[in-house]
Amino acid sequence: MLTKNDLKQIRSVVREEVSPVEKNLQSFEKNLQSFEKNLQSEIMNVRKDLGTEIGGLKQDVKGVKKDVRALRSDARYLRKSINLFIEYTEEKDTKLKKRVERIEDHLQLEQA
């Protein structure tokens, strides 16, 4: 059996061995808490930066949307104008062709 004195000696040896580990653990815990605070601070900074960048991008996208709408409107107008021009020239071409055919018939020329 172990006596009280033996137990005290064991306890003191264990404390001597555990004490530096405990101090290292406490130091590690403090460093970990400091790291956690720094990390949270960095995360908050990144969120703020992203928030401002996203806000700027949203404004840019609004401007681009307006420009795209204007371009679509212009494209529609150009398409209509081109179609009208094509119809007009086709109509004039057809009339001219008929006129030339009548003149050729009247002059009894060979039709090309």
Secondary structure, 3 states (H helix, E strand, C coil): CCCHHHHHHHHHHHHHHHHHHHHHHHHHHHHHHHHHHHHHHHHHHHHHHHHHHHHHHHHHHHHHHHHHHHHHHHHHHHHHHHHHHHHHHHHHHHHHHHHHHHHHHHHCCCCC
